[in-house]
Amino acid sequence: MVKVRVNGFGLTGRLATRAAFNSGKVDFVATNDPFIDPNYMVYMFQYDSTHGKFKGTVKAETRKPVIKGKSISIFQE
């Protein structure tokens, strides 16, 4: 399985993250975005205005997104 990190969590970053989780062939491990609060990342990912609501569990734990039970590391560099 390929490990992937996304630089930026805007529209393209969220789309790549969704594709990774839906494919099952990619291990999404981290994202870097210095401008977005991790709790807001969770909200934007779960309720994307372009792609609709994510069909899976999304929550925030200790300022990290947890998508389908997988904790994602956040870097704000």
C-alpha positions as CSV (number, residue, x, y, z in Angstrom):
1,M,0.0,0.0,0.0
2,V,1.3,3.5,-0.9
3,K,1.6,6.1,1.8
4,V,0.4,9.6,0.8
5,R,0.6,13.1,2.3
6,V,-1.3,16.0,0.9
7,N,0.2,19.5,1.0
8,G,-2.8,21.8,1.5
9,F,-6.4,20.9,2.4
10,G,-8.3,23.1,0.0
11,L,-10.6,21.7,-2.7
12,T,-7.9,19.6,-4.4
13,G,-6.5,18.3,-1.1
14,R,-9.9,17.3,0.1
15,L,-10.7,15.6,-3.2
16,A,-7.4,13.7,-3.1
17,T,-8.1,12.6,0.5
18,R,-11.6,11.4,-0.4
19,A,-10.2,9.4,-3.4
20,A,-7.6,7.9,-1.2
21,F,-10.1,6.7,1.4
22,N,-12.6,5.5,-1.2
23,S,-10.0,3.5,-3.2
24,G,-8.7,1.4,-0.3
25,K,-5.3,1.2,-2.1
26,V,-3.8,4.3,-0.6
27,D,-2.7,4.8,3.0
28,F,-3.4,8.5,3.7
29,V,-1.1,9.5,6.6
30,A,-0.8,13.3,6.8
31,T,-1.7,16.7,5.5
32,N,0.1,20.1,5.8
33,D,-1.9,23.3,5.9
34,P,-0.8,26.2,8.0
35,F,-3.9,28.2,7.4
36,I,-6.7,25.9,8.5
37,D,-7.6,24.8,12.1
38,P,-7.7,21.0,12.3
39,N,-11.3,21.1,13.7
40,Y,-12.4,23.1,10.7
41,M,-10.6,20.6,8.4
42,V,-12.8,17.9,9.8
43,Y,-15.9,20.0,9.2
44,M,-14.9,20.9,5.6
45,F,-14.1,17.3,4.8
46,Q,-17.3,15.9,6.2
47,Y,-19.6,18.5,4.6
48,D,-17.8,19.5,1.3
49,S,-19.9,22.0,-0.7
50,T,-18.8,20.6,-4.0
51,H,-18.7,16.8,-3.4
52,G,-21.4,16.5,-0.7
53,K,-21.3,14.8,2.6
54,F,-18.6,12.1,3.1
55,K,-20.0,8.6,3.4
56,G,-18.0,7.4,6.4
57,T,-17.1,8.5,9.9
58,V,-15.2,11.7,10.3
59,K,-14.4,13.2,13.7
60,A,-11.7,15.2,15.5
61,E,-9.7,13.7,18.3
62,T,-6.9,15.6,20.0
63,R,-6.8,18.2,17.2
64,K,-6.4,15.5,14.5
65,P,-8.9,14.3,12.0
66,V,-10.0,10.7,12.3
67,I,-11.4,9.4,9.0
68,K,-13.0,5.9,8.9
69,G,-11.1,5.2,12.2
70,K,-7.7,6.3,10.8
71,S,-6.0,9.2,12.6
72,I,-4.4,11.7,10.2
73,S,-1.3,13.7,11.2
74,I,-1.6,17.5,10.7
75,F,1.4,19.7,10.0
76,Q,1.2,23.4,10.0
77,E,4.5,24.4,8.4
